[in-house]
């Protein structure tokens, strides 16, 4: 099956706070019917996502997005990325 036939879901990310001193980025991500709060500890490459319901669906794609974009993300900013699959 080719990837262009897989369902796609858009995940919307809102950065709410950032502390360069503590190496921390806080925000919210919404995909499908789910909304999660996240804490990205970018110096340790550690991602915490709450609540646990549906977390397995977003943790890996959100982590990849944050690793690629973390120095470009700013508090108050709205961002998005596409997930291959249906959430």
Backbone atoms as SQL, in Angstrom:
CREATE TABLE atoms (id INTEGER PRIMARY KEY, chain TEXT, resi INTEGER, resn TEXT, atom TEXT, x REAL, y REAL, z REAL);
INSERT INTO atoms VALUES
  (1, 'A', 1, 'UNK', 'N', 0.850, -1.182, 0.000),
  (2, 'A', 1, 'UNK', 'CA', 0.000, 0.000, 0.000),
  (3, 'A', 1, 'UNK', 'C', 0.887, 1.233, 0.000),
  (4, 'A', 2, 'UNK', 'N', 0.636, 2.146, -0.887),
  (5, 'A', 2, 'UNK', 'CA', 1.465, 3.348, -0.941),
  (6, 'A', 2, 'UNK', 'C', 1.002, 4.341, 0.118),
  (7, 'A', 3, 'UNK', 'N', 1.944, 5.189, 0.562),
  (8, 'A', 3, 'UNK', 'CA', 1.653, 6.128, 1.645),
  (9, 'A', 3, 'UNK', 'C', 0.626, 7.188, 1.256),
  (10, 'A', 4, 'UNK', 'N', 0.446, 7.450, -0.043),
  (11, 'A', 4, 'UNK', 'CA', -0.532, 8.469, -0.418),
  (12, 'A', 4, 'UNK', 'C', -1.960, 7.968, -0.293),
  (13, 'A', 5, 'UNK', 'N', -2.167, 6.691, -0.001),
  (14, 'A', 5, 'UNK', 'CA', -3.506, 6.144, 0.192),
  (15, 'A', 5, 'UNK', 'C', -3.856, 6.015, 1.671),
  (16, 'A', 6, 'UNK', 'N', -2.903, 6.216, 2.546),
  (17, 'A', 6, 'UNK', 'CA', -3.187, 6.157, 3.974),
  (18, 'A', 6, 'UNK', 'C', -3.969, 7.395, 4.392),
  (19, 'A', 7, 'UNK', 'N', -4.871, 7.234, 5.358),
  (20, 'A', 7, 'UNK', 'CA', -5.549, 8.427, 5.865),
  (21, 'A', 7, 'UNK', 'C', -4.549, 9.362, 6.521),
  (22, 'A', 8, 'UNK', 'N', -4.851, 10.642, 6.495),
  (23, 'A', 8, 'UNK', 'CA', -3.962, 11.636, 7.094),
  (24, 'A', 8, 'UNK', 'C', -4.738, 12.427, 8.134),
  (25, 'A', 9, 'UNK', 'N', -4.058, 12.784, 9.193),
  (26, 'A', 9, 'UNK', 'CA', -4.634, 13.604, 10.252),
  (27, 'A', 9, 'UNK', 'C', -3.721, 14.793, 10.470),
  (28, 'A', 10, 'UNK', 'N', -4.284, 15.971, 10.573),
  (29, 'A', 10, 'UNK', 'CA', -3.505, 17.165, 10.876),
  (30, 'A', 10, 'UNK', 'C', -3.492, 17.366, 12.390),
  (31, 'A', 11, 'UNK', 'N', -2.303, 17.528, 12.939),
  (32, 'A', 11, 'UNK', 'CA', -2.138, 17.824, 14.363),
  (33, 'A', 11, 'UNK', 'C', -1.803, 19.303, 14.497),
  (34, 'A', 12, 'UNK', 'N', -2.529, 19.981, 15.363),
  (35, 'A', 12, 'UNK', 'CA', -2.326, 21.410, 15.599),
  (36, 'A', 12, 'UNK', 'C', -1.613, 21.599, 16.926),
  (37, 'A', 13, 'UNK', 'N', -0.541, 22.356, 16.907),
  (38, 'A', 13, 'UNK', 'CA', 0.307, 22.571, 18.080),
  (39, 'A', 13, 'UNK', 'C', 0.256, 24.045, 18.473),
  (40, 'A', 14, 'UNK', 'N', 0.029, 24.307, 19.743),
  (41, 'A', 14, 'UNK', 'CA', 0.085, 25.669, 20.288),
  (42, 'A', 14, 'UNK', 'C', 1.131, 25.669, 21.396),
  (43, 'A', 15, 'UNK', 'N', 2.135, 26.512, 21.240),
  (44, 'A', 15, 'UNK', 'CA', 3.179, 26.654, 22.259),
  (45, 'A', 15, 'UNK', 'C', 2.698, 27.696, 23.265),
  (46, 'A', 16, 'UNK', 'N', 2.657, 27.312, 24.539),
  (47, 'A', 16, 'UNK', 'CA', 2.148, 28.219, 25.568),
  (48, 'A', 16, 'UNK', 'C', 3.245, 28.876, 26.397),
  (49, 'A', 17, 'UNK', 'N', 4.391, 28.224, 26.520),
  (50, 'A', 17, 'UNK', 'CA', 5.476, 28.784, 27.329),
  (51, 'A', 17, 'UNK', 'C', 6.801, 28.148, 26.921),
  (52, 'A', 18, 'UNK', 'N', 7.879, 28.878, 27.159),
  (53, 'A', 18, 'UNK', 'CA', 9.216, 28.386, 26.838),
  (54, 'A', 18, 'UNK', 'C', 10.205, 28.952, 27.841),
  (55, 'A', 19, 'UNK', 'N', 11.102, 28.124, 28.311),
  (56, 'A', 19, 'UNK', 'CA', 12.183, 28.574, 29.186),
  (57, 'A', 19, 'UNK', 'C', 13.496, 28.032, 28.630),
  (58, 'A', 20, 'UNK', 'N', 14.278, 28.905, 28.022),
  (59, 'A', 20, 'UNK', 'CA', 15.586, 28.473, 27.509),
  (60, 'A', 20, 'UNK', 'C', 16.498, 28.104, 28.666),
  (61, 'A', 21, 'UNK', 'N', 16.354, 28.806, 29.776),
  (62, 'A', 21, 'UNK', 'CA', 17.178, 28.537, 30.957),
  (63, 'A', 21, 'UNK', 'C', 16.964, 27.111, 31.472),
  (64, 'A', 22, 'UNK', 'N', 15.716, 26.661, 31.491),
  (65, 'A', 22, 'UNK', 'CA', 15.400, 25.320, 31.977),
  (66, 'A', 22, 'UNK', 'C', 15.317, 24.281, 30.852),
  (67, 'A', 23, 'UNK', 'N', 15.450, 24.720, 29.606),
  (68, 'A', 23, 'UNK', 'CA', 15.386, 23.790, 28.477),
  (69, 'A', 23, 'UNK', 'C', 14.012, 23.181, 28.323),
  (70, 'A', 24, 'UNK', 'N', 12.968, 24.015, 28.421),
  (71, 'A', 24, 'UNK', 'CA', 11.604, 23.518, 28.502),
  (72, 'A', 24, 'UNK', 'C', 10.678, 24.269, 27.547),
  (73, 'A', 25, 'UNK', 'N', 9.833, 23.514, 26.870),
  (74, 'A', 25, 'UNK', 'CA', 8.811, 24.065, 25.989),
  (75, 'A', 25, 'UNK', 'C', 7.486, 23.428, 26.403),
  (76, 'A', 26, 'UNK', 'N', 6.462, 24.249, 26.653),
  (77, 'A', 26, 'UNK', 'CA', 5.149, 23.754, 27.076),
  (78, 'A', 26, 'UNK', 'C', 4.116, 24.078, 26.011),
  (79, 'A', 27, 'UNK', 'N', 3.130, 23.202, 25.868),
  (80, 'A', 27, 'UNK', 'CA', 2.101, 23.493, 24.894),
  (81, 'A', 27, 'UNK', 'C', 0.971, 22.495, 24.890),
  (82, 'A', 28, 'UNK', 'N', 0.174, 22.623, 23.843),
  (83, 'A', 28, 'UNK', 'CA', -1.012, 21.795, 23.661),
  (84, 'A', 28, 'UNK', 'C', -1.018, 21.307, 22.220),
  (85, 'A', 29, 'UNK', 'N', -1.432, 20.075, 22.032),
  (86, 'A', 29, 'UNK', 'CA', -1.553, 19.521, 20.683),
  (87, 'A', 29, 'UNK', 'C', -2.944, 18.898, 20.551),
  (88, 'A', 30, 'UNK', 'N', -3.584, 19.159, 19.406),
  (89, 'A', 30, 'UNK', 'CA', -4.909, 18.625, 19.113),
  (90, 'A', 30, 'UNK', 'C', -4.841, 17.883, 17.788),
  (91, 'A', 31, 'UNK', 'N', -5.388, 16.670, 17.789),
  (92, 'A', 31, 'UNK', 'CA', -5.459, 15.866, 16.566),
  (93, 'A', 31, 'UNK', 'C', -6.729, 15.026, 16.645),
  (94, 'A', 32, 'UNK', 'N', -7.517, 15.061, 15.600),
  (95, 'A', 32, 'UNK', 'CA', -8.779, 14.336, 15.631),
  (96, 'A', 32, 'UNK', 'C', -9.629, 14.847, 16.779),
  (97, 'A', 33, 'UNK', 'N', -10.162, 13.940, 17.576),
  (98, 'A', 33, 'UNK', 'CA', -11.015, 14.305, 18.714),
  (99, 'A', 33, 'UNK', 'C', -10.224, 14.449, 20.012),
  (100, 'A', 34, 'UNK', 'N', -8.896, 14.357, 19.948),
  (101, 'A', 34, 'UNK', 'CA', -8.068, 14.375, 21.153),
  (102, 'A', 34, 'UNK', 'C', -7.349, 15.707, 21.336),
  (103, 'A', 35, 'UNK', 'N', -7.134, 16.067, 22.595),
  (104, 'A', 35, 'UNK', 'CA', -6.298, 17.212, 22.954),
  (105, 'A', 35, 'UNK', 'C', -5.394, 16.779, 24.101),
  (106, 'A', 36, 'UNK', 'N', -4.109, 17.086, 23.975),
  (107, 'A', 36, 'UNK', 'CA', -3.121, 16.741, 24.998),
  (108, 'A', 36, 'UNK', 'C', -2.319, 17.976, 25.387),
  (109, 'A', 37, 'UNK', 'N', -1.802, 17.972, 26.594),
  (110, 'A', 37, 'UNK', 'CA', -0.828, 18.949, 27.045),
  (111, 'A', 37, 'UNK', 'C', 0.541, 18.275, 26.925),
  (112, 'A', 38, 'UNK', 'N', 1.550, 19.028, 26.527),
  (113, 'A', 38, 'UNK', 'CA', 2.881, 18.423, 26.435),
  (114, 'A', 38, 'UNK', 'C', 3.929, 19.300, 27.099),
  (115, 'A', 39, 'UNK', 'N', 4.976, 18.643, 27.486),
  (116, 'A', 39, 'UNK', 'CA', 6.152, 19.289, 28.068),
  (117, 'A', 39, 'UNK', 'C', 7.359, 18.706, 27.333),
  (118, 'A', 40, 'UNK', 'N', 8.051, 19.532, 26.572),
  (119, 'A', 40, 'UNK', 'CA', 9.216, 19.105, 25.790),
  (120, 'A', 40, 'UNK', 'C', 10.467, 19.603, 26.503),
  (121, 'A', 41, 'UNK', 'N', 11.224, 18.679, 27.073),
  (122, 'A', 41, 'UNK', 'CA', 12.482, 19.002, 27.735),
  (123, 'A', 41, 'UNK', 'C', 13.576, 18.808, 26.681),
  (124, 'A', 42, 'UNK', 'N', 13.820, 19.875, 25.915),
  (125, 'A', 42, 'UNK', 'CA', 14.638, 19.725, 24.710),
  (126, 'A', 42, 'UNK', 'C', 16.103, 19.448, 24.984),
  (127, 'A', 43, 'UNK', 'N', 16.628, 19.829, 26.099),
  (128, 'A', 43, 'UNK', 'CA', 18.035, 19.496, 26.389),
  (129, 'A', 43, 'UNK', 'C', 18.215, 18.018, 26.677),
  (130, 'A', 44, 'UNK', 'N', 17.166, 17.378, 27.157),
  (131, 'A', 44, 'UNK', 'CA', 17.223, 15.946, 27.482),
  (132, 'A', 44, 'UNK', 'C', 16.490, 15.096, 26.447),
  (133, 'A', 45, 'UNK', 'N', 15.907, 15.744, 25.418),
  (134, 'A', 45, 'UNK', 'CA', 15.100, 15.055, 24.400),
  (135, 'A', 45, 'UNK', 'C', 14.030, 14.181, 25.058),
  (136, 'A', 46, 'UNK', 'N', 13.350, 14.768, 26.037),
  (137, 'A', 46, 'UNK', 'CA', 12.314, 14.038, 26.781),
  (138, 'A', 46, 'UNK', 'C', 10.970, 14.730, 26.568),
  (139, 'A', 47, 'UNK', 'N', 9.973, 13.939, 26.198),
  (140, 'A', 47, 'UNK', 'CA', 8.633, 14.452, 25.937),
  (141, 'A', 47, 'UNK', 'C', 7.645, 13.814, 26.905),
  (142, 'A', 48, 'UNK', 'N', 6.875, 14.659, 27.598),
  (143, 'A', 48, 'UNK', 'CA', 5.816, 14.192, 28.492),
  (144, 'A', 48, 'UNK', 'C', 4.494, 14.665, 27.892),
  (145, 'A', 49, 'UNK', 'N', 3.557, 13.731, 27.700),
  (146, 'A', 49, 'UNK', 'CA', 2.256, 14.034, 27.109),
  (147, 'A', 49, 'UNK', 'C', 1.165, 13.551, 28.066),
  (148, 'A', 50, 'UNK', 'N', 0.220, 14.427, 28.381),
  (149, 'A', 50, 'UNK', 'CA', -0.917, 14.101, 29.248),
  (150, 'A', 50, 'UNK', 'C', -2.187, 14.625, 28.616),
  (151, 'A', 51, 'UNK', 'N', -3.313, 14.016, 28.801),
  (152, 'A', 51, 'UNK', 'CA', -3.564, 12.799, 29.566),
  (153, 'A', 51, 'UNK', 'C', -3.105, 11.565, 28.794),
  (154, 'A', 52, 'UNK', 'N', -3.203, 10.436, 29.442),
  (155, 'A', 52, 'UNK', 'CA', -2.710, 9.196, 28.845),
  (156, 'A', 52, 'UNK', 'C', -3.628, 8.668, 27.740),
  (157, 'A', 53, 'UNK', 'N', -4.902, 9.033, 27.751),
  (158, 'A', 53, 'UNK', 'CA', -5.830, 8.538, 26.736),
  (159, 'A', 53, 'UNK', 'C', -5.400, 8.998, 25.345),
  (160, 'A', 54, 'UNK', 'N', -5.117, 8.061, 24.479),
  (161, 'A', 54, 'UNK', 'CA', -4.708, 8.350, 23.114),
  (162, 'A', 54, 'UNK', 'C', -3.254, 8.779, 22.967),
  (163, 'A', 55, 'UNK', 'N', -2.506, 8.802, 24.049),
  (164, 'A', 55, 'UNK', 'CA', -1.113, 9.279, 24.016),
  (165, 'A', 55, 'UNK', 'C', -0.256, 8.499, 23.035),
  (166, 'A', 56, 'UNK', 'N', -0.471, 7.192, 22.935),
  (167, 'A', 56, 'UNK', 'CA', 0.336, 6.367, 22.026),
  (168, 'A', 56, 'UNK', 'C', 0.188, 6.810, 20.572),
  (169, 'A', 57, 'UNK', 'N', -0.920, 7.453, 20.247),
  (170, 'A', 57, 'UNK', 'CA', -1.151, 7.913, 18.874),
  (171, 'A', 57, 'UNK', 'C', -0.338, 9.147, 18.520),
  (172, 'A', 58, 'UNK', 'N', -0.022, 9.982, 19.507),
  (173, 'A', 58, 'UNK', 'CA', 0.605, 11.283, 19.235),
  (174, 'A', 58, 'UNK', 'C', 2.054, 11.377, 19.692),
  (175, 'A', 59, 'UNK', 'N', 2.468, 10.585, 20.662),
  (176, 'A', 59, 'UNK', 'CA', 3.784, 10.753, 21.282),
  (177, 'A', 59, 'UNK', 'C', 4.932, 10.733, 20.263),
  (178, 'A', 60, 'UNK', 'N', 4.978, 9.733, 19.421),
  (179, 'A', 60, 'UNK', 'CA', 6.086, 9.627, 18.463),
  (180, 'A', 60, 'UNK', 'C', 6.058, 10.720, 17.388),
  (181, 'A', 61, 'UNK', 'N', 4.916, 10.957, 16.719),
  (182, 'A', 61, 'UNK', 'CA', 4.929, 12.026, 15.704),
  (183, 'A', 61, 'UNK', 'C', 5.170, 13.412, 16.294),
  (184, 'A', 62, 'UNK', 'N', 4.626, 13.681, 17.479),
  (185, 'A', 62, 'UNK', 'CA', 4.873, 14.969, 18.132),
  (186, 'A', 62, 'UNK', 'C', 6.345, 15.101, 18.496),
  (187, 'A', 63, 'UNK', 'N', 6.944, 14.047, 19.013),
  (188, 'A', 63, 'UNK', 'CA', 8.369, 14.071, 19.348),
  (189, 'A', 63, 'UNK', 'C', 9.236, 14.383, 18.135),
  (190, 'A', 64, 'UNK', 'N', 8.929, 13.759, 16.997),
  (191, 'A', 64, 'UNK', 'CA', 9.693, 14.032, 15.769),
  (192, 'A', 64, 'UNK', 'C', 9.527, 15.489, 15.350),
  (193, 'A', 65, 'UNK', 'N', 8.292, 15.998, 15.402),
  (194, 'A', 65, 'UNK', 'CA', 8.035, 17.392, 15.043),
  (195, 'A', 65, 'UNK', 'C', 8.825, 18.334, 15.949),
  (196, 'A', 66, 'UNK', 'N', 8.780, 18.106, 17.244),
  (197, 'A', 66, 'UNK', 'CA', 9.477, 18.984, 18.189),
  (198, 'A', 66, 'UNK', 'C', 10.992, 18.930, 18.004),
  (199, 'A', 67, 'UNK', 'N', 11.536, 17.747, 17.761),
  (200, 'A', 67, 'UNK', 'CA', 12.982, 17.629, 17.537),
  (201, 'A', 67, 'UNK', 'C', 13.410, 18.411, 16.298),
  (202, 'A', 68, 'UNK', 'N', 12.596, 18.406, 15.272),
  (203, 'A', 68, 'UNK', 'CA', 12.933, 19.102, 14.031),
  (204, 'A', 68, 'UNK', 'C', 12.731, 20.609, 14.138),
  (205, 'A', 69, 'UNK', 'N', 11.755, 21.041, 14.933),
  (206, 'A', 69, 'UNK', 'CA', 11.340, 22.440, 14.926),
  (207, 'A', 69, 'UNK', 'C', 11.620, 23.206, 16.214),
  (208, 'A', 70, 'UNK', 'N', 12.151, 22.577, 17.262),
  (209, 'A', 70, 'UNK', 'CA', 12.132, 23.192, 18.592),
  (210, 'A', 70, 'UNK', 'C', 12.737, 24.594, 18.667),
  (211, 'A', 71, 'UNK', 'N', 13.798, 24.878, 17.967),
  (212, 'A', 71, 'UNK', 'CA', 14.412, 26.206, 18.056),
  (213, 'A', 71, 'UNK', 'C', 13.655, 27.261, 17.248),
  (214, 'A', 72, 'UNK', 'N', 12.683, 26.841, 16.464),
  (215, 'A', 72, 'UNK', 'CA', 11.879, 27.772, 15.676),
  (216, 'A', 72, 'UNK', 'C', 10.519, 28.045, 16.309),
  (217, 'A', 73, 'UNK', 'N', 10.181, 27.309, 17.369),
  (218, 'A', 73, 'UNK', 'CA', 8.876, 27.437, 18.007),
  (219, 'A', 73, 'UNK', 'C', 8.909, 28.523, 19.070),
  (220, 'A', 74, 'UNK', 'N', 7.845, 29.328, 19.105),
  (221, 'A', 74, 'UNK', 'CA', 7.775, 30.445, 20.049),
  (222, 'A', 74, 'UNK', 'C', 6.458, 30.416, 20.800),
  (223, 'A', 75, 'UNK', 'N', 6.450, 30.852, 22.069),
  (224, 'A', 75, 'UNK', 'CA', 5.204, 30.928, 22.823),
  (225, 'A', 75, 'UNK', 'C', 4.180, 31.797, 22.096),
  (226, 'A', 76, 'UNK', 'N', 2.937, 31.339, 22.104),
  (227, 'A', 76, 'UNK', 'CA', 1.872, 32.042, 21.402),
  (228, 'A', 76, 'UNK', 'C', 1.745, 31.618, 19.957),
  (229, 'A', 77, 'UNK', 'N', 2.710, 30.846, 19.477),
  (230, 'A', 77, 'UNK', 'CA', 2.676, 30.411, 18.083),
  (231, 'A', 77, 'UNK', 'C', 1.795, 29.202, 17.878),
  (232, 'A', 78, 'UNK', 'N', 1.176, 29.150, 16.711),
  (233, 'A', 78, 'UNK', 'CA', 0.362, 28.014, 16.298),
  (234, 'A', 78, 'UNK', 'C', 1.048, 27.325, 15.133),
  (235, 'A', 79, 'UNK', 'N', 1.172, 26.015, 15.228),
  (236, 'A', 79, 'UNK', 'CA', 1.889, 25.232, 14.225),
  (237, 'A', 79, 'UNK', 'C', 1.064, 23.991, 13.902),
  (238, 'A', 80, 'UNK', 'N', 1.439, 23.276, 12.861),
  (239, 'A', 80, 'UNK', 'CA', 0.742, 22.065, 12.512),
  (240, 'A', 80, 'UNK', 'C', 1.703, 21.113, 11.807),
  (241, 'A', 81, 'UNK', 'N', 1.348, 19.837, 11.843),
  (242, 'A', 81, 'UNK', 'CA', 2.063, 18.817, 11.079),
  (243, 'A', 81, 'UNK', 'C', 1.064, 17.725, 10.733),
  (244, 'A', 82, 'UNK', 'N', 1.413, 16.912, 9.742),
  (245, 'A', 82, 'UNK', 'CA', 0.525, 15.863, 9.259),
  (246, 'A', 82, 'UNK', 'C', 1.000, 14.507, 9.768),
  (247, 'A', 83, 'UNK', 'N', 0.049, 13.731, 10.216),
  (248, 'A', 83, 'UNK', 'CA', 0.307, 12.362, 10.676),
  (249, 'A', 83, 'UNK', 'C', -0.322, 11.418, 9.661),
  (250, 'A', 84, 'UNK', 'N', 0.453, 10.454, 9.194),
  (251, 'A', 84, 'UNK', 'CA', -0.123, 9.425, 8.323),
  (252, 'A', 84, 'UNK', 'C', -0.858, 8.452, 9.227),
  (253, 'A', 85, 'UNK', 'N', -2.133, 8.384, 9.054),
  (254, 'A', 85, 'UNK', 'CA', -2.986, 7.537, 9.884),
  (255, 'A', 85, 'UNK', 'C', -4.178, 8.319, 10.372),
  (256, 'A', 86, 'UNK', 'N', -5.116, 7.591, 10.905),
  (257, 'A', 86, 'UNK', 'CA', -6.360, 8.207, 11.367),
  (258, 'A', 86, 'UNK', 'C', -6.369, 8.256, 12.889),
  (259, 'A', 87, 'UNK', 'N', -6.587, 9.444, 13.433),
  (260, 'A', 87, 'UNK', 'CA', -6.669, 9.587, 14.896),
  (261, 'A', 87, 'UNK', 'C', -8.086, 9.954, 15.250);
